[in-house]
């Protein structure tokens, strides 16, 4: 079975401290849904080199055992509460994608 992934890109992330309330709720929600954070850059000291139209702001990659598990974790009540903690007008590009077997 192919894995599922959450991919979040924060193109306007000029104030990462604004995400602290979201991060406190989202981390446990992801873990409860079976997710594993694979990468969170550059806000946690990771390195990034952007090419072409790429951006260097925050990018988060989370792996789940299946696409269905990834969707269910997003739709869970506990993660929906985390979403409500995102600051008003906060911009991000969020996708749930299928992995390749």
N, C-alpha and C positions, 0 to 999 in steps of 0.2 A: 504494500500500500504506500502510495506517495505521501510524503510529509506535507504539512501546510505551514505557511509562513505569514507573519505580519511584517509588513514593511512600512515604516513611518519615516517621512522626511519632513523636516520643519524648516521651510524656506525662509521664514521671517523670525527665526529664533534668536532675537537680539538680547533677550533677558531670560536665560535659563532658570533663574531663581523663581520666575513666575510659575514654573512647573512643579514646584516642590509639593503642593497639595495633591496634584494629579499623580506624581511619582509615588507618593506614600500609599495611595489607594491602588494604583495600577500594578505595582510590583506584586503584592499578594494576590491580586485578581488573576494575573498571568500565571503565577505558580499554581493557584487553585485550579485553573483551567488546563494544567499540564504543559504550559509553555516554558521554554528555556531561552533566556536572552543570549543570543550569539554575539551581538555587537551593539555597542552604543557609543557612537563617536560624534564629534570630538569631545563631548562634555565629560567623559570619564577618562580623559588622557589618551584616548586612542588617536591614531594618526589617519589622515585622509589626504589623498591627492585627487583633486577634481580635474577632469578633462572635459573638453567640449562644452556642453551646456550644464555640466555638473556643478553642484554647489558644495560648499564646505561646512554648512550648518549641520545641526544634529541629524543623525540617521540612526534608526533603531531597527534591528533585525531580530525577530523572535521565531523560534521553531516549535512546531507542534507535531505530534505523531501522525496526524492526518489533517487534511483540509477541513473535514467536518468538525474536528476538534477545535481547529482555529476559529471557525465560524461560531461554534457554540460558546467558546470563551469570550468572543467579542459581544455576543448577544446576552451573556450572563448578567444577572442583576448586579452582581458585585462589580463587574467592569463598567456597566452603564453608570453606576455611581461615580466611578473614577472619571468617566467622560464629563460628568457634570462639574467636576473640579477644574476642568480646563478653563483658563481665563477667557472672558468675553472677547470675541474677535480674534482669538488665537488661531493662526493658520498652520495647517499641516496637510500633507498628502499621505493618506493612509490606505493601504491595500492589503487584502488577504489573497495570497496566491498559492497555487498548487506547486508542489515540488515535482521533480522528475525522478521516477523510479531508478 
